[in-house]
Amino acid sequence: MRIHIATDHAGLEFSKDLQQHLRDNGHEVVDHGPTSYEPLDDYPSFCINAARAVVRDQTAGIETLGIVFGGSGNGEQIAANKVAGARAALVWNISTAELARQHNDANLISIGARQHTVDEAISFIDTFIATPFSGEARHARRIAQLSEFERTGAIAGHQVDAK
């Protein structure tokens, strides 16, 4: 599987360890940066580039997922979710990694590098990669509603308040 990764300065060393783990497990890793430590770097472009690549690959039929890291993972998740078609989930334990895939068909996860050990992050990532989307009708329906809103600003049959 192709895995797109992005981080900021807070997750740089963390990301390097995780990339090696992924490669050791047969995954193709695409690093969207940064490649060197810069304490004042700005994560949005790195995470947006990773999310765009995930969406582009999935649209092309390539089996791919994404992982973004930062101090807390919050900003990185927000940045990734600005990309149409990206469904990035903040993951902080095994259960949230499983549910991100099973219920939300998340195509990216975000992890706080200052919140977890490398071993914890590896367990979240391995779980995320190994867990399929359940395909249950209620989950598929909700994902379709999110996609519809993303495209049109409305959800047919549901009230979405005016701006």
SVG drawing of the C-alpha trace seen along z (x, -y; Angstrom):
<svg xmlns="http://www.w3.org/2000/svg" viewBox="-36 -33 53 39">
<polyline fill="none" stroke="black" stroke-width="0.4" points="0.0,0.0 1.1,-3.6 1.3,-5.7 1.6,-9.5 3.1,-11.2 3.5,-14.8 4.5,-16.4 5.9,-19.6 9.0,-20.2 7.4,-18.6 6.9,-15.3 10.0,-15.1 12.0,-12.5 8.8,-10.6 7.9,-10.6 11.3,-9.2 10.9,-6.2 7.4,-5.6 8.4,-5.7 11.0,-3.1 8.5,-0.9 6.1,-1.2 8.8,-0.5 10.0,2.5 6.4,3.8 6.3,3.5 4.6,0.2 5.6,-2.5 6.1,-5.7 5.8,-9.1 7.2,-11.9 5.6,-15.3 7.9,-17.0 9.5,-18.6 12.9,-17.0 14.9,-19.0 14.2,-20.5 13.0,-24.1 11.4,-25.1 9.2,-27.8 7.9,-25.7 4.3,-25.8 2.5,-22.5 -0.5,-23.3 1.2,-23.0 2.8,-19.7 -0.5,-18.2 -2.5,-19.6 0.0,-18.1 -0.3,-14.7 -4.1,-14.8 -4.2,-15.9 -1.9,-13.0 -4.1,-10.5 -7.3,-11.7 -5.6,-11.8 -4.2,-8.3 -7.6,-6.9 -9.4,-8.5 -6.9,-6.8 -7.6,-3.4 -4.3,-3.2 -4.6,-1.6 -3.4,-4.4 -3.8,-6.1 -2.2,-9.0 -0.7,-9.9 -0.1,-13.4 1.8,-14.3 2.3,-17.3 2.7,-18.2 -1.0,-17.5 -2.2,-16.3 -5.1,-18.8 -3.8,-21.4 -2.6,-18.7 -6.0,-17.1 -7.7,-20.4 -5.3,-21.1 -5.8,-17.7 -9.5,-18.1 -9.5,-21.3 -8.8,-19.1 -12.0,-17.9 -12.3,-14.2 -10.0,-13.9 -11.4,-12.4 -8.8,-12.8 -9.4,-11.5 -7.5,-12.4 -6.4,-9.1 -5.3,-8.7 -5.9,-5.0 -6.5,-1.7 -10.3,-2.2 -10.2,-5.5 -7.9,-4.1 -10.4,-1.2 -13.5,-3.4 -11.8,-5.9 -11.8,-3.2 -14.8,-1.1 -17.3,-3.9 -15.8,-6.9 -13.8,-5.3 -11.1,-7.8 -8.3,-8.0 -5.9,-9.8 -5.2,-9.8 -3.5,-12.5 -1.4,-11.6 0.1,-13.9 3.8,-13.2 4.1,-14.9 1.2,-12.9 2.4,-9.3 5.4,-7.1 6.6,-5.7 5.4,-2.3 1.9,-3.6 1.8,-5.4 2.9,-2.3 0.1,-0.3 -2.4,-3.0 -1.1,-3.1 -0.9,0.7 -4.5,0.9 -5.7,-1.9 -4.1,-0.2 -5.4,3.2 -9.0,2.2 -11.4,2.1 -14.4,-0.2 -17.5,1.8 -19.6,0.7 -22.7,0.6 -25.4,-1.4 -25.7,-4.0 -22.0,-4.8 -21.9,-4.9 -25.0,-7.2 -23.3,-9.6 -20.1,-9.7 -22.1,-10.4 -23.9,-13.3 -20.5,-14.8 -19.3,-14.5 -22.5,-16.0 -22.1,-19.0 -18.5,-19.4 -19.5,-19.6 -22.8,-21.6 -23.1,-23.2 -26.3,-21.2 -27.5,-17.8 -30.6,-16.7 -33.5,-16.0 -31.8,-17.5 -31.8,-20.9 -28.5,-22.7 -28.9,-26.2 -28.0,-29.2 -24.7,-30.9"/>
</svg>
